[in-house]
Amino acid sequence: MFFSAAFKAKARAALSQHWQTALLIALIVNLPTLLMQGIAAFTHNDVIARLEELALRAYGNTAAMNALPDSVRAMLSEPGIIVMTALTVLAWLITPVFEAGLNHWTLERLRGQELPVSAVFSRLRIFLKSIGLRLMVVLKVLLWMLPGIAALLLSMIPLFRADPGSTEAVYSAANTSIHLVYISMIVMTVLGVMGYLFYAMADLILADEPEERVLSCLRRSKAMMKGRRSVLMSLLLSFLLWYLLVILISSFIEGIGGSVVALMVQMLGSLFISVYMLASEGAFYEALRKAPLQQEVPADVPSPDPDEQNLD
């Protein structure tokens, strides 16, 4: 049986005295996204935030609810929103190849090799392949989420069928739809996570073996993760308290040092945890890579029976 603590111990050992390099590479990887988020917040051109504002304005307001489609179209046609959306897409396209470089550095560090910060650019030759893999993983996860997506669309039916001339009917329908949306989102999230766990190793496989085909990475990841999704899930969930701690600390600092300082603390804390989590995932991948199909327990994972060869 795999133990999360063993993978985290391997991660800490590999990152010992190499945290600065790891954090710098992770910062480079996240820089395009962070820049886009900062620009969007500063210019008030964040699409998600603007949509949330429109939705809140429409809630409980019949006139605003009826005008919501036109408001959304008008917002999406604004030049600032169009430019910001294009830059966000560009950042999304650039990030996967940098992540492949970070994955490569992490795996080599777990194997005892020391690579420089420039390793973040070591997978630039698979730029298109890294984008293709990211798109395929998104597509696969969306297919898993289809029942939840269908339920989400159906949850809007009460709102569309309500009599627009009756404020009470619209308000009642909106409440019903919102409750159904919450349930649909939960179903969609659970199914999405289940699907994602099957393909969680695909990025590491491509970073480790850049000559591998995209579909082959997906197939190998699914084979590796068969019967092991709960193990990876428990490993990832073990970092949840760390993220909550970072949020609590940044919230406390915000009341003392201001929002800018709190944001910096939250960003650095999240970066630290993401590096630690990736290294733990890398250790998990290394264990699977040694015996992905034979169901063998890695020698460095304790087992009650020295001769035991079965994961169960």
N, C-alpha and C positions, 0 to 999 in steps of 0.2 A: 504493500500500500504506500502511496506517495504521501509525504507530509509537507505541508506548507512551510513549516519552520525550517526544514532542511534546505529548501530552495532559497528562502530568505537569508539563511546563514551563508550559503554559497554566494549570494549577491553581495552581502556585506563584505565578505572576504575579498571578492574580486574588485570592489570599489574602494577598498581601504587604500588610502594614500593616492587615490585617483579621482576623488570627488570633484576637484576643481575642473579637471579635463571633462568629466562627464557632464557637469552642470553647464560648462561653456558650450559644449556641443549641443546639448538640449536647448540652450538659449538660442543658438543659431537656427536650429530646426523650427522653433516656435516664433522666431522673429517676424517672418512675413505675416502670420496670423495676428500677432500682438500689434504690429504696426497698423494693420487694417482695422482692428478693433478700436485702437486709440484714435485713428482718424475719423472713424464712423461716430464715435462718442463725441469727439470735439466738434464735428460739423453737424451733429444731430441728423445723420443720414444712415443710422442703423435700421435696416429693413425690419428686423424682428421687433425692435423696440417701438418703431413707428406703427407696426401692425397691432401690437399690444395696446398702444394708446388709442387707436381707432376702435378696437374691440371694447375697451373699457368705456369709451365715450358712448358707444352704441348700446351698452348694457343698460336696460331699464329705460331707454329713451327711444320711443317708437320712430320719431322722425329721423334720428341718427341711424337707427337700425335699417330703415328703408333706404337711406342714402349710403349705407356702408359699401355696397359694390362700387358705386361711382367714386367714393372717397378712396378706396383701395386702388382703383385704376388711376386716379389722379396722382396719388402718391407714388405709384410705380413708374409713372411717366416723367417724374421730376428729373432734371439733368443730374443733380447731385446723387440721387438714388441709383440712377443708371451707371454712373461712373463708379460709385462705391461697390455696386454689385459686380461690375466687371473686375475691379481690383481684388475683391474677395474671391472670385472664381480663380483669378490668376494665382493668388496665394495658396488656394486649395490645390491647384495643379503643381505648384512648386514643392509643396511640403512633403509629399510621399517619397521623393528621391532623396531628400535630406534625412527623412526618417529611416530609409534603407541604410544610409551611411551610419546613423546612430546605432541601428540594430547590428550592423557589421562590427562597429567598434565594441559594442557590449559583448557580443559573442566571442570575439577575440580576447577580450579582457577576462572573460570567464575561463578561457583556455590558457590563461597565463601570458598572453601576448600583450605588448604595449604599443599602441598606435597613437600618433599625434592627433591634435585637434582637426587637422586637415582630413582625417578619415571621414568626416561628415560629407565630404565631396567625393568619396571613393566609389560611389555607385552612380555617378552622373551618366555613365554609359547605358544604364537601364532606365533612363528617364521615362520613356514612353511605356515601358513594361511596368514600371512602378505605378503609373497612372492607371494603366489597364487593370492591374491587380486590384487597386483601390476601388475602381468602378465595378469590377466583378463582385467584390466582397459586398459592396453596397447593394448591388442588384440581388445577390443571394439572400442577404438579410431582409431586403424589402419583400422578396417572395415569401419568406417565413412570416413576415408581418401582415400579409394580405388579409387574413381573417380579421385582424384588428383594424386595418385600414377600412375594410368593408363596413365593419360595425361603426367606425367613426363617421363614415359618410351617411349611414342609415340614421345615426343619432341626430342628424340635422333635419330629418323629415318633419318632426313635430313643429319646428320653427317655420318651415316653408308652408306647411298646411294651415297654420294659424290665420285667423281672420285679421288682416292688417288694419281693419277699421276698429277693432276692439283692443284697447290697450291691455285689458285684463287677460285676454286670450293670448296676446303676444308675450306678455310677461310670464304667464304660466307655461307657455310652450318653450320659452327661452330657458326657464328653470329646469324643465324636463330634459331639454337638449344638453344643457351643461352637465347634468348628472350622468347622462348617457355617454357624453364625451369623456368624462373622467374614467368611467368603467372601460371604455374602448381604449383609452390611452394606456391603462394598466395592462390590458390584454396585449396590446400592440408592443409594449415595452418588454413584457415577459417573453413573448414569442421572438422578438428581435434579439434579445440576449441569448436565448437558446440557439438561434441560428448563428449568431456571431461567434459563439464559443466553438462551433465546428470549424470555423475558418480563422481562428485566432492565431494559428501558427504559420499561416500563409506568408505574412510579411517577413517573418524570421527566416523562413525557408528561402525566399527570394533573395534576401540580403546575404544569406550564407552561401547560396548557390545561384549567382546571378545569371547563369546560362540556362537555368530551369525555365520551362514554359509556364505561363500564367495559370492555365487550366491544370497543369500538373501540380503546381503549388497548392491549388485549392483541393485537388483530390488527395494529395499526401497529407494535408492538414486535417481533412475529414477522417482519413484513416487513422492518423495519430490520435485524434481526439475522441474516437469512438470508445465510449465507456469511461472517458476521463474528464468529461465536461464539468462534472460536479467538483472534481479536484481543482481544476483551474478556477472555477467560480469561487470556491472557498479561499483560494490564494488571493484572488482579486478583492474579495470582500474583506480580507484581513487588513487591507489598506484603508478601508472606509473610515475607521476611527481616526486615522492620521489626518485625512482630509477634513473631517469634522473639527478636529483640534485646531487645524490651521485657520478654519473659518471663525472659530470662537476667539482665537488669539487676535486675528485681524479686526474682528468686531470690537474687541476690547481696546485695541490700539487706536481705532478710528475715533473713539471718544476722547482719547488723550492727545494723539499726534496729528489727527486729521485724516481725511480720506485718501490722500496721496500716499502717505506713509503706510497706511493700512493696506492699500492696493499693492504696494511694493512687497510688503511682508507676505501677503497672500500669494503673490506671483512667485516669489522665491521659495516659499514653503511648498507650493504645488509643484514647482519644478523639481525640488529635492525628492518629493514623494514619487513623481513620475519616473525619475531616473532609477530610484530604488525598486519600483514596481516592474519596470522594464527588465532590469537585471534579474529579478526573481523569475519573471516569465522566461527569460533567456535560459536560466538554470533548469526550469521545467522543460523547455524545448530540448536542451542538451540531454536530459534524462530520456526523453522520448526518442530522440535521434539515435541513441545508442541501441535501442531495441524497440522500434516503433510498432512492430507487428508480433514479435515473439512473446510479448507480455512479460518480459523479464524485469525484475526489480534491480535498479542500479546498485552497484556494490556499496555506494556511499549512503544509501537509504537504509536505515535499520529494519530488520525483519526478524520476527520471532523464531523463524526456522532458517538456519544458514543455507539449507538446501532448497528452500522454497523458491520457485521460479515463476509463480503465478501472482499477478497483481492483486488478486482478491485474497 
